[in-house]
């Protein structure tokens, strides 16, 4: 990866870390927001692509869009 976008609350241990290559999210790790990583896996399994702009705007709720 060449970039990382972290969203959420680090102090409360509720955050997601999005790893990117260029402007595309290639993997997600989470702490305290567990379903998000599984939702990302399903999202890409279904042929979708998650982009940096989306996770910057909605780091923990992109899947609701």
DSSP file (Angstrom, degrees, kcal/mol; ACC not computed):
  #  RESIDUE AA STRUCTURE BP1 BP2  ACC     N-H-->O    O-->H-N    N-H-->O    O-->H-N    TCO  KAPPA ALPHA  PHI   PSI    X-CA   Y-CA   Z-CA
    1    1 A X              0   0    0      0, 0.0    20,-0.2     0, 0.0     3,-0.1   0.000 360.0 360.0 360.0 157.9    0.0    0.0    0.0
    2    2 A X        +     0   0    0     18,-2.9     2,-0.3     1,-0.2    19,-0.2   0.360 360.0  28.0-124.8   2.5    1.1    3.6   -0.5
    3    3 A X  E     -A   20   0A   0     17,-1.3    17,-2.8     2,-0.0     2,-0.4  -0.985  59.2-153.9-158.3 157.7   -1.4    5.5    1.7
    4    4 A X  E     -A   19   0A   0     -2,-0.3     2,-0.5    15,-0.2    15,-0.2  -1.000   1.0-164.9-138.1 136.0   -3.6    5.0    4.8
    5    5 A X  E     -A   18   0A   0     13,-2.6    13,-3.1    -2,-0.4     2,-0.5  -0.983   9.8-168.1-121.6 119.8   -6.9    6.6    5.8
    6    6 A X  E     +A   17   0A   0     -2,-0.5     2,-0.4    11,-0.2    11,-0.2  -0.915   8.9 178.5-109.1 131.1   -7.9    6.2    9.4
    7    7 A X  E     +A   16   0A   0      9,-2.4     9,-2.6    -2,-0.5     2,-0.3  -0.986  37.2  37.2-134.0 144.5  -11.4    7.1   10.5
    8    8 A X  E    S-A   15   0A   0     -2,-0.4     2,-0.6     7,-0.2     7,-0.3  -0.880  96.1 -37.3 123.0-154.0  -13.2    6.9   13.8
    9    9 A X  E   > -A   14   0A   0      5,-3.2     5,-2.6    -2,-0.3     4,-0.3  -0.906  41.6-176.3-118.1 104.0  -12.2    7.5   17.4
   10   10 A X  T > 5S+     0   0    0     -2,-0.6     3,-1.0     1,-0.2    -1,-0.2   0.872  84.5  56.2 -66.9 -37.7   -8.7    6.2   18.3
   11   11 A X  T 3 5S+     0   0    0      1,-0.3    -1,-0.2     2,-0.1    -2,-0.0   0.865 112.4  41.6 -63.9 -36.4   -9.1    7.1   22.0
   12   12 A X  T 3 5S-     0   0    0      2,-0.1    -1,-0.3    -3,-0.1    -2,-0.2   0.380 112.8-119.7 -90.2   3.7  -12.2    5.0   22.3
   13   13 A X  T < 5S+     0   0    0     -3,-1.0     2,-0.3    -4,-0.3    -3,-0.2   0.924  74.9 125.7  55.0  48.9  -10.7    2.2   20.2
   14   14 A X  E   < +A    9   0A   0     -5,-2.6    -5,-3.2    18,-0.1     2,-0.3  -0.789  37.6 113.4-134.0  89.0  -13.5    2.5   17.6
   15   15 A X  E     -AB   8  31A   0     16,-2.3    16,-2.5    -2,-0.3     2,-0.4  -0.976  51.0-136.0-154.5 163.8  -11.8    3.0   14.2
   16   16 A X  E     -AB   7  30A   0     -9,-2.6    -9,-2.4    -2,-0.3     2,-0.5  -0.969  11.9-152.2-123.7 142.5  -11.1    1.6   10.7
   17   17 A X  E     -AB   6  29A   0     12,-3.1    12,-2.3    -2,-0.4     2,-0.5  -0.969  11.3-161.9-116.3 118.2   -7.8    1.8    8.9
   18   18 A X  E     -AB   5  28A   0    -13,-3.1   -13,-2.6    -2,-0.5     2,-0.5  -0.882   4.4-154.0-103.8 124.4   -8.1    1.7    5.1
   19   19 A X  E     -AB   4  27A   0      8,-2.7     7,-3.5    -2,-0.5     8,-1.3  -0.849  18.2-165.8-101.0 131.8   -5.0    0.8    3.1
   20   20 A X  E     -AB   3  25A   0    -17,-2.8   -18,-2.9    -2,-0.5   -17,-1.3  -0.846  27.0-157.5-121.4 151.0   -4.8    2.2   -0.4
   21   21 A X  E >  S- B   0  24A   0      3,-2.3     3,-1.9    -2,-0.3     2,-0.4  -0.992  84.0 -39.0-118.7 118.6   -2.9    1.8   -3.6
   22   22 A X  T 3  S-     0   0    0     -2,-0.5   -20,-0.1     1,-0.2    -2,-0.1  -0.530 126.9 -27.0  60.7-118.8   -3.2    5.0   -5.4
   23   23 A X  T 3  S+     0   0    0     -2,-0.4    29,-2.5    -3,-0.1     2,-0.4   0.205 118.8  95.2-109.1  14.5   -6.8    6.1   -4.8
   24   24 A X  E <  S-BC  21  51A   0     -3,-1.9    -3,-2.3    27,-0.2     2,-0.4  -0.909  72.6-127.5-114.6 131.3   -8.3    2.7   -4.3
   25   25 A X  E     +B   20   0A   0     25,-2.9    25,-0.4    -2,-0.4    -5,-0.3  -0.598  27.0 176.9 -71.8 128.6   -8.9    0.9   -0.9
   26   26 A X  E     +     0   0A   0     -7,-3.5     2,-0.3     1,-0.4    -6,-0.2   0.615  63.2   1.2-110.1 -18.4   -7.2   -2.5   -1.1
   27   27 A X  E     -B   19   0A   0     -8,-1.3    -8,-2.7     2,-0.0     2,-0.4  -0.976  58.4-148.7-163.3 159.4   -7.9   -3.7    2.5
   28   28 A X  E     -B   18   0A   0     -2,-0.3     2,-0.3   -10,-0.2   -10,-0.2  -0.997   7.2-172.1-134.3 134.8   -9.5   -2.6    5.7
   29   29 A X  E     -B   17   0A   0    -12,-2.3   -12,-3.1    -2,-0.4     2,-0.3  -0.940  14.7-165.6-120.6 152.0   -8.7   -3.4    9.3
   30   30 A X  E     -B   16   0A   0     -2,-0.3     2,-0.4   -14,-0.2   -14,-0.2  -0.939  20.4-163.9-137.8 156.6  -10.9   -2.4   12.2
   31   31 A X  E    S-B   15   0A   0    -16,-2.5   -16,-2.3    -2,-0.3    -2,-0.0  -0.957  85.7  -9.0-136.3 119.6  -11.0   -2.1   16.0
   32   32 A X  S    S+     0   0    0     -2,-0.4     3,-0.1   -18,-0.2   -18,-0.1   0.462 120.8  76.9  76.3   0.5  -14.4   -1.8   17.7
   33   33 A X    >   +     0   0    0    -18,-0.3     3,-2.0     1,-0.1     4,-0.4  -0.368  61.4 165.0-131.5  52.2  -16.3   -1.5   14.5
   34   34 A X  T >>  +     0   0    0      1,-0.3     4,-0.8     2,-0.2     3,-0.8   0.731  61.2  58.0 -51.3 -42.7  -16.2   -5.1   13.6
   35   35 A X  H 3> S+     0   0    0      1,-0.2     4,-2.5     2,-0.2    -1,-0.3   0.742  90.8  76.4 -66.2 -15.8  -18.8   -5.6   10.9
   36   36 A X  H <> S+     0   0    0     -3,-2.0     4,-2.2     1,-0.2    -1,-0.2   0.896  92.9  48.3 -62.4 -42.5  -17.1   -3.0    8.7
   37   37 A X  H <> S+     0   0    0     -3,-0.8     4,-2.2    -4,-0.4    -1,-0.2   0.906 113.4  47.8 -65.5 -41.0  -14.2   -5.3    7.6
   38   38 A X  H  X S+     0   0    0     -4,-0.8     4,-2.2     2,-0.2    -2,-0.2   0.885 110.7  51.9 -66.1 -38.2  -16.7   -8.0    6.7
   39   39 A X  H  X S+     0   0    0     -4,-2.5     4,-2.3     2,-0.2    -2,-0.2   0.877 108.6  51.3 -65.6 -37.0  -18.9   -5.5    4.8
   40   40 A X  H  X S+     0   0    0     -4,-2.2     4,-2.5     2,-0.2     5,-0.3   0.923 108.4  51.7 -64.4 -43.3  -15.8   -4.4    2.8
   41   41 A X  H  X S+     0   0    0     -4,-2.2     4,-2.1     1,-0.2    -2,-0.2   0.917 112.8  44.7 -59.5 -44.1  -15.0   -8.0    1.9
   42   42 A X  H  X S+     0   0    0     -4,-2.2     4,-1.8     2,-0.2    -1,-0.2   0.893 110.2  56.7 -65.9 -39.5  -18.5   -8.6    0.7
   43   43 A X  H  <>S+     0   0    0     -4,-2.3     5,-1.8     1,-0.2    -2,-0.2   0.925 113.2  38.3 -58.2 -48.9  -18.4   -5.2   -1.2
   44   44 A X  H ><5S+     0   0    0     -4,-2.5     3,-1.9     1,-0.2    -1,-0.2   0.838 110.0  61.0 -75.9 -30.5  -15.3   -6.1   -3.2
   45   45 A X  H 3<5S+     0   0    0     -4,-2.1    -1,-0.2    -5,-0.3    -2,-0.2   0.860 100.8  56.4 -59.3 -34.8  -16.5   -9.8   -3.6
   46   46 A X  T 3<5S-     0   0    0     -4,-1.8    -1,-0.3    -5,-0.1    -2,-0.2   0.287 128.3 -99.3 -82.7  10.9  -19.5   -8.3   -5.4
   47   47 A X  T < 5S+     0   0    0     -3,-1.9    -3,-0.2     1,-0.3     2,-0.1   0.585  78.2 136.0  88.3  10.7  -17.2   -6.5   -7.9
   48   48 A X      < -     0   0    0     -5,-1.8     2,-0.4    -6,-0.2    -1,-0.3  -0.480  42.7-144.0 -90.1 162.4  -17.3   -3.1   -6.3
   49   49 A X        -     0   0    0     -2,-0.1     2,-0.5   -25,-0.0   -23,-0.1  -0.992   5.9-147.6-126.8 134.5  -14.4   -0.7   -5.7
   50   50 A X        -     0   0    0    -25,-0.4   -25,-2.9    -2,-0.4     2,-0.3  -0.885  18.5-153.2-103.8 130.4  -14.0    1.6   -2.7
   51   51 A X  B >>  -C   24   0A   0     -2,-0.5     4,-1.6   -27,-0.2     3,-0.7  -0.711  24.2-116.6-109.1 155.1  -12.2    4.9   -3.4
   52   52 A X  H 3> S+     0   0    0    -29,-2.5     4,-2.1    -2,-0.3     5,-0.2   0.865 111.5  58.7 -53.3 -44.5  -10.2    7.2   -1.1
   53   53 A X  H 3> S+     0   0    0    -30,-0.3     4,-2.0     1,-0.2    -1,-0.2   0.878 105.5  50.3 -56.8 -40.0  -12.7   10.1   -1.4
   54   54 A X  H <> S+     0   0    0     -3,-0.7     4,-2.7     1,-0.2    -1,-0.2   0.921 111.6  45.5 -67.9 -44.9  -15.5    8.0   -0.1
   55   55 A X  H  < S+     0   0    0     -4,-1.6    -1,-0.2     1,-0.2    -2,-0.2   0.777 111.4  53.7 -74.1 -23.6  -13.7    6.8    3.0
   56   56 A X  H  < S+     0   0    0     -4,-2.1     3,-0.4    -5,-0.2    -1,-0.2   0.918 115.6  39.5 -70.1 -42.9  -12.4   10.3    3.8
   57   57 A X  H  < S+     0   0    0     -4,-2.0    -2,-0.2     1,-0.2    -3,-0.2   0.869 137.8  14.5 -73.2 -37.6  -16.0   11.6    3.7
   58   58 A X     X  +     0   0    0     -4,-2.7     4,-1.0    -5,-0.2     3,-0.5  -0.579  69.2 168.7-138.1  70.5  -17.6    8.7    5.5
   59   59 A X  T  4 S+     0   0    0     -3,-0.4   -52,-0.2     1,-0.2    -1,-0.1   0.792  84.2  24.5 -62.5 -29.6  -14.9    6.5    7.1
   60   60 A X  T  4 S+     0   0    0      1,-0.1    -1,-0.2     2,-0.1    -5,-0.1   0.440 129.1  41.3-112.8  -1.2  -17.3    4.4    9.2
   61   61 A X  T >4  +     0   0    0     -3,-0.5     3,-1.7    -6,-0.1     4,-0.3   0.166  68.1 116.5-133.5  21.0  -20.5    4.6    7.2
   62   62 A X  G >< S+     0   0    0     -4,-1.0     3,-1.5     1,-0.3    -3,-0.1   0.831  73.9  63.5 -59.7 -31.9  -19.4    4.4    3.5
   63   63 A X  G 3  S+     0   0    0      1,-0.3    -1,-0.3     2,-0.1    -2,-0.1   0.626  92.7  63.9 -70.8 -11.9  -21.4    1.1    3.2
   64   64 A X  G <         0   0    0     -3,-1.7    -1,-0.3     1,-0.2    -2,-0.2   0.543 360.0 360.0 -87.0  -7.6  -24.7    3.0    3.9
   65   65 A X    <         0   0    0     -3,-1.5    -1,-0.2    -4,-0.3    -2,-0.1   0.463 360.0 360.0 -82.2 360.0  -24.4    5.1    0.7
